[in-house]
Amino acid sequence: MLDSMKKEFDGHVFPFWEGLIDKEYGGYYGEMNFDLELDKKAVKGCILNSRILWFFSNAYLTLKDKKYIEYAAAAYEFLKKAFLDKEYGGVYWSVSYDGKPVEDMKHTYNQAFAIYGLSSYYDATKDEEALKTAFDIFNIIEEKCRDNDGYLEAFTRVFGNESNEKLSENGVMATRTMNTLLHVMEGYTELYRVSGDEKVKEKICQILDIFRNKIFNPAEERMEVFFDADYNSLIDLHSFGHDIETAWLIDRTVEVLKAEGTKYDMSDITKVLTEKIYRDCFEGDCLPAEKCKGVVEETRVWWVECETVIGFINGYQKTGDRKYLDAAEKTWKYIEKYIIDPREGSEWYSDVNKDGVPESRKPIVDAWTCPYHNGRMYFEVLNRMKQIKEG
């Protein structure tokens, strides 16, 4: 698995994203459609830019090749120039190809990914300005994007109320989502990892409490997804990809906090999530997207398969049960066979149907489709397989 993954990223994924740098207007191009037509004047999403910032920063941190610093810096400079709202704080949702605000709304999820990318960039470069900017956005989230019970979702530019179309799906409009909470935790964990700030740690511990007491459904052995303001679940939905992702991300957060064996250790829950996905949802070589109101959505999505690889390796490390490692290896083989796009000039399909055909024809690059999930999979597999080998 490791050798073929290394070949895929060194020879395919890294060169693809290096080729999307916009040397004229800054940052990275915002869209390539299914037919591999690059739109150099497409809107540029902040989530895409922040994830590319994270990707190349971690490419340097993991592989120690200084060329990746240059690619990370391109995303960092564009974030500073175009996405940061210097008047009201936080980052915009999207800007034009030349850096002018298009959607100036503020979304908590978007702020969290900016923190995530900035924190990793600071770790790679020791640029104090990047760390300060990450803390500025952290303070914005804590002051503007939450209430006494946890994190809220969408806001206007000046942090007034805004509807949450961006992170709501399946016919509901959520006041709170598991997805936003998960990635606030992830961004904060990275910020704490590089800074050791106790206030950040305190907020992460609060998030872990919310996951245990509000999000996890012990009867169904799953995380609920969409909520009203009082954490009432809005729909019968089991998001397979989010549950396996949540399991390993929570374990990693506990590890970074050095909270193993404390009340914030959630291994009792993460083991249940991992086993539930393996036992009831995994189909032998891949993971469908979700089950809504009892009906399985059979689409195989690139990010879901990537999280499955990491989550099952994490499950093997936590339990020693070989079935999880075998499942991770089979999922990678599925990705190689069906998700990686063999066409020259492309990267990976966004999704395929049950037969492995990309019938949806979704873009190869857009505001959400980026090197975050597959890049993170690669870095995690490199580090975790080394740990497994070393015993």
N, C-alpha and C positions, 0 to 999 in steps of 0.2 A: 504493500500500500504506500509506504513512504517514498519509495523510489519512483513509482509512477506519478505520485502527487508532485514530487519535486520536479519531474520532467514537465508536467503540465503547467506549473506556475512559472518556472524559469523560462520555458520556451514559448508560452502562450499567454497566460494571464498578465504577468508583469509587462511584457511588450505591448499588449493591447491597451492597457491603461496609460502607459507612458505616451502612447501615440495620440491620446485624447487631450493632451495639454494645449490650452489656447494661448499661444505665444503673442498674439496680437492684443487681446482684450483682458487676458488674465484668467486664472482658474482653469477649469476643464469644460469641454463642450458638454451641453446638457442633454443631447438626445441623439441616438442612432436607432432607426426603425428596424423592423424585422428584415427588411430587404437590404440592410447594411448601408443605408443612405444616411450619412452624417449631416445633421442640421447644425451648421456653425452659428446660426442665429437663434437657436432655440433658447427658451428660458432656462436659467441655471438655478437649480434647487439647492437650498442650503444644506439639506440632509445629504444629498449627493456629495457636495463639496466637503462637508465635515467628515463623511465616511472615507473619502479619498485622502483627506488629511490624516486621518487615523491609519489608513492602510499603508501609506508610504512611510509614515513615522515608525510604524511597527515593522515594516520591511527592513528598515535600517536597524532597529533595536534587535531584531531576530537574526538577520543575515549579515549585519555589519558592513554592508556595501554603502559607501558614502554617496553614491549617485542618487540613492533614494531620498536623501535629505533635500536635494534640489527639487524633486517632484513634490515632496511634502511642503516645501516652502512656497511653491506656486499656489497651492490650496490655501495656505495660511495667509499669504499676502492678499489674496482675493477675498477671503473672509473678513479681514480687517478693513479693506477698502470698500467692499460692496455690501456685505451682509450685516455688519454691525450697525445698529441704530445708535448713533452718537448722541442723539437728543434724549431718547426715552429709554435706552438700554435694551439689551437682548439682541437677538438676530431675527432678520426677516425670514419669511418662508421662501421667497424666491426673488430673483432679480433678472433683468434682461441680460442678453449676451454681453453687453458692454457695461453692466454693473449698476443699472438703475432699478430701484424697487419696483416689482410687479405686484406681488402679494406681500403687503407689509404687516400682515397679521403676525402675532406672536403665539407660538404653540409650545407648550411645555416639553413635548417630545423633541421638538426641533432644538430647543435650548439645551436639552440634555446631550444631544449628539455633538453640539458645538463644544461643550465641556469635555466630552470624551476625546474628540480630536485634538483640542488644545492641550489637554493634559499629556497625551502621548507625544505631541510635538515638543512640549517642554522637556519631557524625559529624553527625547532624542537630541535636542539642541541646547538645553539649559537656557533657553531664551526666557528671561524673567517676565517680559511683556506678555508672552503667551500664557504663563501661569496667572498673572494678574487678570488677564481677560477672562480666563476660566473662572476665577473667583468672582469677578464682576457679574458673570452670568449666573453663577451659583447663588449669589445674593439676590439677583432679580427673581429667580425661581422661588426662593424662600420668602421674599417680600411680596411678590405679585401673583404667583401662580399656584397658591395653595390656600387652604383654610385650616381650621383646627383639626380636621379629621384626615387630612392627606392632600394629595395633589389633584388639581383640576387640569383642564385640557387646553381650550382655545381662547384666545384673547385678541382684541383689536391692537393696533399699534400702541395705543396708550394704556393698554391692559384693562380695557372694558370688556364686558361679556361678549362672547362670540360663539356661534354654534360650532359643533365639533364634527363637521363632515369629514375632516381629514383623517381622523382615527376611529370613526364609527363605520360599521359594516353590517351586513346581514339584516338590514331593514330597521335597525335601532339607532337612536341618537343618545350616545352615552355621555354622562356627566363626568364619570371616571372610567378609566380603562386599565386593565392589567398590563397592557403593552406599554403605555406611557410610564406606569410605575416601575416596570422592569427596567426600562432604559434610563430613567432617572437614577435608579440604583446602580446601573452599570457605569453611567457617567460619573456619579459621585464616587464609586469604588475606584475608578481610575484616578480621580482627583485626590482621593485620600492616599492611594498608593504612592503617588509622586510627591505629596506634600506632608503627609502625616498630620493633617489639621484635625483637631479634636472636635470642632463644630461639625465638620463634614462627617466624621465618624458617628456622632450623635444622630444626625439625620438618617444615615444609613441604617442604624439600629432601629429607628422608628419605622423605616420602610420594611425591614424584616418582620417587625411586629404586625404590620398591616398585612403582609403576605400570609402570615400564620393565622391571624385572627379574622381577616376579612375576605381574602381572595381564595384561599385554599378551601375546597369542598371535600371534607374527609369521607362523606358518604359515597361520592362519585369518584374519589381518588384523582381529582383534577383541579386545576385552577379555573375559576370562573373568569369571564373575559370582559363583559360590558356591564356597567353598573349605573344606578342612579346616584344621587348625592349621598344617600344613606347606605351605600354598598349593597343594595338589593340587586341581585343578578337580573338582567333584562331579557335574557334569552338562553334557551337550552343549547349551549354550544361547547363542544370540546375541541379546542385548537391543539391538534397533536404537535405541530411544530413549535408552538409557544411553550407547551408543557415540557418538552425535552430540552428546549433552550433554557427555560426557567430553572430546571433542575441543576444544570451545570453552572449557570451564572450565579445562582444563590450559593452553591458550594464554593465557587471561586471567591465570592464576596466574603464569606465566612473565613476563608483561608487568608485573604488579604487583611482582614480585621484581626486575625489571630484569635478568633472567637470559638474555635473548636472546644467542645466540652462546656460551653457557657449556655445561658438561656437563649442566646442568639444562634446557636448551632441548630440548623434545620435539616440535618441529615435524615431524621426520621421522615420528614416530608419528601425530600428530594429522592430518597430511595423508593418511596411509594410511587412518585411520579414516573421515575425511570422504568420501574417494573411494570406499571400499568401500560405505558406506551409499548414496551416490548411484548407483553402478554396479549394485549387486546387490540393493538393498532398496527404494529409493524407487520408487513406482509412478506417477510422473508428476505427481501433485498431492497426495500424502499418503504417510505412512509407517505400515505395519502395526506392531504392537506388538513382535513378537519371532519368532524361529524356535527351536523346542525339538525336539531329536532329529530335525532335518530337516524338521519340519512348521511352516509359517508360521501364527502366530496372527493372523488377519485383522482383529481388532478395531482400530479407530482410537481412540486414547486422547488426551484433551485435552492432557496434559502432553507426550506424545511429539510431537504436531504442533507445539506451542510450541517445543520444543527443536530441532525440525527447521528452523524459521524462523531461529532464532539461529545454529544450527550452519552452515547453508548461507551465511548472510550472512558469518559469520566465514571460511568457506572462500573466498568471493569476495575478501574483504579480504586473505587470506594468499596467494592464488594469482593473482588477477586474472582467473580463469576465469568468464566471464559465465554459464555454465550454472548455477552455484551460486546466483547472485542471482535468476535466472529461477525456479529451483526454490523458493526462499524465497517469492517472490511468489505462485507457484501454490499453495503450502501455505497461505498466509494466506487466499487465496480459498476454499480448501477449508474452513478453519476458519469463515469467514464463512457459508458455505452450510450446513454440517452440524453444527458443534460449538457455535456460539453458539445458545443456547436462545431462540427468539423469544417465548416466553410471558411475559406481564407478571409481574413479581415474581421472575423467575428470573435466572440468570447463564449458565453454560455447562453443556452435558452433560458428564458424566464420560467417556463413551465412546459410540461408535456402531458398528454392524456394517458390513460391507463395502458395504452399500447405503446407508449414512448414516442408519440408523434406530437410535434409542437403546433397543434392546430389553432391555438389561440393567436398565434403570430404577434405576440406582445413585443414591445421594443427590446433591443439588446441593451440599451442604455436609456434610462430616463431618471426622473426625480427619485425613484426608489431602487432602481436596478443598478447595482454598483459592486465594487469589490470588497464590501464589508463582510458578508456572510461567508463567501468562499475564501477570502483572504484570511479571515479569522480562523476558519477551519484549518487552513494550512499552517498558520503559526501555532495554533493549539496542538495539532497533531505532531509537528516537529518537536515541541517542548515535552509533550506528554509521552511520546514514544521513547524519547531519551530517558525520561524518568522511569518508564517501565523497564527499559533495557538495563538501567543502572540498579534496578531492584528497589 
